[in-house]
Amino acid sequence: MTYENNDYFWVSCRNYVKIPSYLIHYVTPFFIWSVILELTSHLIFVPIIFQFRTSLWVNEISQVIFWPLFLLSYFLTDLSTRDFKLIPKEKRSIYIRLLFSIPICILAIEPIFSMSETLLLIPDDFPQTRVSEQKYQSVKSEIVLISLIFSPLAIPLSKYLKDRKMKSLHIKIKEHNEINSEKFLPVMWMSFIIPLSCVFIYNFQTFH
């Protein structure tokens, strides 16, 4: 019997990885990427950083980064909404449904603004390409506002409100979330390899 329990424990540990709740509810992969883009925009005088940012749109390297970020965000959003199943159906009010829909809405919005940020690299790094300085600054401020302020505030706020509601319903809040590594790792790996292969083919055809 002891052997069976140990064997089950080993299989469980092998298939699932525990992720602390705060890593899911307080930051998003696209937010981290937005911070990197914003910080490096002030360091384009450094040659290697300028070359990296230029490669994001000239060599389509942004695609290699975008798809892994999107799938990672999808996995984390799925984990953040699993607590909804713990709530009895008769207690799933409109307010609760709205709270649990916030991560899904952010998942739908963040990729769009992430791609927009990448497109803004051209006029950001090369001012001479800006057709209208006023329009450019307006668009950039709106994208930065949503990418660096809206989502970072909306996610922890929704987490706080969800926790309060769960406690009022006497439902235990999970400190860790489990992710199936046998599904997660291969999908993440392929989300990197496939865009990388496409980018290689694109660059080979374009520059040779």
TACORHU-V123424 format. One record per residue. N is the residue number from 1. RES is the residue in three letters. SS is DSSP state (2 for helix, 1 for strand, 0 for the rest). Layout:
n=N res=RES ss=SS
n=N res=RES ss=SS
//
This chain:
n=1 res=MET ss=0
n=2 res=THR ss=2
n=3 res=TYR ss=2
n=4 res=GLU ss=2
n=5 res=ASN ss=2
n=6 res=ASN ss=2
n=7 res=ASP ss=2
n=8 res=TYR ss=2
n=9 res=PHE ss=2
n=10 res=TRP ss=2
n=11 res=VAL ss=2
n=12 res=SER ss=2
n=13 res=CYS ss=2
n=14 res=ARG ss=2
n=15 res=ASN ss=2
n=16 res=TYR ss=1
n=17 res=VAL ss=1
n=18 res=LYS ss=1
n=19 res=ILE ss=1
n=20 res=PRO ss=1
n=21 res=SER ss=2
n=22 res=TYR ss=2
n=23 res=LEU ss=2
n=24 res=ILE ss=2
n=25 res=HIS ss=2
n=26 res=TYR ss=0
n=27 res=VAL ss=0
n=28 res=THR ss=0
n=29 res=PRO ss=2
n=30 res=PHE ss=2
n=31 res=PHE ss=2
n=32 res=ILE ss=2
n=33 res=TRP ss=2
n=34 res=SER ss=2
n=35 res=VAL ss=2
n=36 res=ILE ss=2
n=37 res=LEU ss=2
n=38 res=GLU ss=2
n=39 res=LEU ss=2
n=40 res=THR ss=2
n=41 res=SER ss=0
n=42 res=HIS ss=0
n=43 res=LEU ss=0
n=44 res=ILE ss=0
n=45 res=PHE ss=0
n=46 res=VAL ss=0
n=47 res=PRO ss=2
n=48 res=ILE ss=2
n=49 res=ILE ss=2
n=50 res=PHE ss=2
n=51 res=GLN ss=2
n=52 res=PHE ss=2
n=53 res=ARG ss=2
n=54 res=THR ss=2
n=55 res=SER ss=2
n=56 res=LEU ss=2
n=57 res=TRP ss=2
n=58 res=VAL ss=2
n=59 res=ASN ss=0
n=60 res=GLU ss=0
n=61 res=ILE ss=2
n=62 res=SER ss=2
n=63 res=GLN ss=2
n=64 res=VAL ss=2
n=65 res=ILE ss=2
n=66 res=PHE ss=2
n=67 res=TRP ss=2
n=68 res=PRO ss=2
n=69 res=LEU ss=2
n=70 res=PHE ss=2
n=71 res=LEU ss=2
n=72 res=LEU ss=2
n=73 res=SER ss=2
n=74 res=TYR ss=2
n=75 res=PHE ss=2
n=76 res=LEU ss=2
n=77 res=THR ss=2
n=78 res=ASP ss=2
n=79 res=LEU ss=2
n=80 res=SER ss=2
n=81 res=THR ss=0
n=82 res=ARG ss=2
n=83 res=ASP ss=2
n=84 res=PHE ss=2
n=85 res=LYS ss=2
n=86 res=LEU ss=2
n=87 res=ILE ss=0
n=88 res=PRO ss=0
n=89 res=LYS ss=2
n=90 res=GLU ss=2
n=91 res=LYS ss=2
n=92 res=ARG ss=0
n=93 res=SER ss=0
n=94 res=ILE ss=2
n=95 res=TYR ss=2
n=96 res=ILE ss=2
n=97 res=ARG ss=2
n=98 res=LEU ss=2
n=99 res=LEU ss=2
n=100 res=PHE ss=2
n=101 res=SER ss=2
n=102 res=ILE ss=2
n=103 res=PRO ss=2
n=104 res=ILE ss=2
n=105 res=CYS ss=2
n=106 res=ILE ss=2
n=107 res=LEU ss=2
n=108 res=ALA ss=2
n=109 res=ILE ss=2
n=110 res=GLU ss=2
n=111 res=PRO ss=2
n=112 res=ILE ss=2
n=113 res=PHE ss=2
n=114 res=SER ss=2
n=115 res=MET ss=2
n=116 res=SER ss=2
n=117 res=GLU ss=2
n=118 res=THR ss=2
n=119 res=LEU ss=2
n=120 res=LEU ss=2
n=121 res=LEU ss=2
n=122 res=ILE ss=2
n=123 res=PRO ss=2
n=124 res=ASP ss=2
n=125 res=ASP ss=2
n=126 res=PHE ss=0
n=127 res=PRO ss=2
n=128 res=GLN ss=2
n=129 res=THR ss=2
n=130 res=ARG ss=0
n=131 res=VAL ss=0
n=132 res=SER ss=0
n=133 res=GLU ss=2
n=134 res=GLN ss=2
n=135 res=LYS ss=2
n=136 res=TYR ss=2
n=137 res=GLN ss=2
n=138 res=SER ss=2
n=139 res=VAL ss=2
n=140 res=LYS ss=2
n=141 res=SER ss=2
n=142 res=GLU ss=2
n=143 res=ILE ss=2
n=144 res=VAL ss=2
n=145 res=LEU ss=2
n=146 res=ILE ss=2
n=147 res=SER ss=2
n=148 res=LEU ss=2
n=149 res=ILE ss=2
n=150 res=PHE ss=2
n=151 res=SER ss=2
n=152 res=PRO ss=2
n=153 res=LEU ss=2
n=154 res=ALA ss=2
n=155 res=ILE ss=2
n=156 res=PRO ss=2
n=157 res=LEU ss=2
n=158 res=SER ss=2
n=159 res=LYS ss=2
n=160 res=TYR ss=2
n=161 res=LEU ss=2
n=162 res=LYS ss=2
n=163 res=ASP ss=2
n=164 res=ARG ss=2
n=165 res=LYS ss=2
n=166 res=MET ss=2
n=167 res=LYS ss=2
n=168 res=SER ss=2
n=169 res=LEU ss=0
n=170 res=HIS ss=0
n=171 res=ILE ss=0
n=172 res=LYS ss=0
n=173 res=ILE ss=0
n=174 res=LYS ss=0
n=175 res=GLU ss=0
n=176 res=HIS ss=1
n=177 res=ASN ss=1
n=178 res=GLU ss=1
n=179 res=ILE ss=1
n=180 res=ASN ss=1
n=181 res=SER ss=2
n=182 res=GLU ss=2
n=183 res=LYS ss=2
n=184 res=PHE ss=2
n=185 res=LEU ss=2
n=186 res=PRO ss=2
n=187 res=VAL ss=2
n=188 res=MET ss=2
n=189 res=TRP ss=2
n=190 res=MET ss=2
n=191 res=SER ss=2
n=192 res=PHE ss=2
n=193 res=ILE ss=2
n=194 res=ILE ss=2
n=195 res=PRO ss=2
n=196 res=LEU ss=2
n=197 res=SER ss=2
n=198 res=CYS ss=2
n=199 res=VAL ss=2
n=200 res=PHE ss=2
n=201 res=ILE ss=2
n=202 res=TYR ss=2
n=203 res=ASN ss=2
n=204 res=PHE ss=2
n=205 res=GLN ss=2
n=206 res=THR ss=2
n=207 res=PHE ss=2
n=208 res=HIS ss=0
//
